[in-house]
Amino acid sequence: MSEIPEEIHAGMMIEYLIRPFLGVPMRWLTEISHVRGPHYFVDEQRVGPYALWHHEHEFVEVGAGKTEMIDRVHYVLPFSPFSEPVHPFLVEPRIRAIFDCRIRAVEKIFGKGSADEAVNPGS
């Protein structure tokens, strides 16, 4: 896994080791393709399990010292349309688990109730 610096920049590559299916390890390489710091950035898959992965992160000030995190995720499974039948059983639960983990991490840092799911990630 890559070390993540405090500030990200366009062109930055981040490497992960993930286990998306049946515990089999796989390399996932994403590139930070756009940054409008500190309010917006995009990561896009360069190597990994999806035919396409485009993830927008937006941070919107909503008053009283609060910030809303909004995720927009667009992805296409490999071997589509043949892979579509497994989406609700294998892929969607794994993606939800990723975002649930992030919600718990944000709440651990900022307090309970600070990480409400703003957008339902989906294809």
Wavefront OBJ file of the C-alpha trace (Angstrom):
o trace
v 0.000 0.000 0.000
v 1.218 3.499 -0.806
v 2.029 6.072 1.839
v -0.569 8.833 1.569
v 0.845 12.332 2.049
v -1.100 15.066 3.855
v -1.792 16.863 0.572
v -2.772 15.152 -2.635
v -2.143 16.425 -6.139
v -3.258 15.613 -9.664
v -1.131 12.840 -11.107
v -0.517 11.204 -7.734
v -0.680 7.410 -7.889
v -1.939 5.350 -4.939
v -1.464 1.595 -4.778
v -3.569 -0.737 -2.642
v -3.638 -4.458 -2.075
v -7.286 -5.509 -2.003
v -9.145 -8.798 -1.759
v -12.306 -8.147 -3.763
v -13.392 -11.717 -4.458
v -12.976 -14.857 -2.371
v -10.005 -13.392 -0.477
v -7.737 -13.460 -3.534
v -5.262 -10.525 -3.333
v -5.227 -8.064 -6.205
v -3.285 -4.887 -6.930
v -5.429 -1.749 -7.254
v -3.727 1.350 -8.613
v -5.627 4.629 -8.649
v -4.603 8.034 -9.933
v -5.737 11.322 -8.455
v -6.852 12.896 -11.724
v -8.410 16.186 -10.543
v -7.962 18.288 -7.413
v -9.747 21.475 -6.395
v -8.481 21.481 -2.842
v -9.713 21.384 -0.266
v -13.214 20.887 -1.684
v -12.991 18.260 -4.422
v -10.861 15.501 -5.896
v -11.258 12.519 -8.208
v -9.573 9.130 -8.119
v -9.665 6.851 -11.147
v -8.565 3.242 -11.409
v -5.532 2.570 -13.581
v -5.070 -1.126 -12.632
v -7.616 -3.176 -10.748
v -10.801 -5.188 -10.645
v -13.097 -2.851 -12.603
v -13.332 -2.066 -16.299
v -13.912 1.541 -15.141
v -13.737 3.215 -11.707
v -14.314 6.983 -11.351
v -14.785 8.266 -7.786
v -15.523 11.928 -7.065
v -15.070 13.223 -3.504
v -16.727 16.539 -2.649
v -16.601 18.410 0.660
v -19.304 21.046 1.111
v -19.483 23.445 4.036
v -23.023 23.301 5.429
v -22.666 25.836 8.231
v -21.957 25.759 11.956
v -18.486 24.314 11.359
v -19.875 21.246 9.586
v -18.782 19.727 6.299
v -20.779 17.267 4.208
v -18.830 14.545 2.373
v -20.386 13.554 -0.919
v -19.205 10.564 -2.953
v -20.106 9.953 -6.560
v -18.919 6.586 -7.812
v -19.231 5.396 -11.383
v -17.976 1.967 -12.261
v -18.310 -0.737 -14.868
v -17.658 -4.391 -14.112
v -15.268 -6.377 -16.271
v -16.809 -8.729 -18.804
v -20.040 -6.715 -18.856
v -22.831 -7.673 -19.552
v -21.877 -11.217 -18.444
v -20.782 -10.005 -15.005
v -24.001 -8.078 -14.278
v -25.839 -11.027 -12.628
v -23.200 -11.180 -9.845
v -23.334 -7.435 -9.125
v -26.008 -7.507 -6.375
v -24.473 -10.530 -4.636
v -20.689 -10.012 -4.901
v -19.835 -6.471 -5.983
v -22.406 -4.181 -4.381
v -21.912 -5.618 -0.853
v -18.115 -5.159 -1.139
v -18.484 -1.542 -2.264
v -20.916 -0.838 0.569
v -18.434 -2.395 3.008
v -15.709 -0.006 1.791
v -17.915 3.027 2.426
v -19.168 1.646 5.764
v -15.540 1.271 6.857
v -14.826 4.868 5.884
v -17.881 6.106 7.796
v -16.608 4.316 10.926
v -13.118 5.811 10.452
v -14.508 9.348 10.059
v -16.721 8.923 13.120
v -13.737 7.648 15.116
v -11.811 10.816 14.242
v -14.622 13.415 14.331
v -17.273 11.840 16.555
v -20.464 9.815 16.183
v -22.979 11.170 13.673
v -20.325 13.095 11.771
v -20.313 10.729 8.803
v -23.782 10.344 7.377
v -24.046 8.605 4.022
v -24.775 11.472 1.634
v -24.824 9.583 -1.635
v -25.685 5.989 -2.352
v -22.598 4.753 -4.259
v -23.567 2.845 -7.343
v -22.909 2.194 -10.968
l 1 2 3 4 5 6 7 8 9 10 11 12 13 14 15 16 17 18 19 20 21 22 23 24 25 26 27 28 29 30 31 32 33 34 35 36 37 38 39 40 41 42 43 44 45 46 47 48 49 50 51 52 53 54 55 56 57 58 59 60 61 62 63 64 65 66 67 68 69 70 71 72 73 74 75 76 77 78 79 80 81 82 83 84 85 86 87 88 89 90 91 92 93 94 95 96 97 98 99 100 101 102 103 104 105 106 107 108 109 110 111 112 113 114 115 116 117 118 119 120 121 122 123
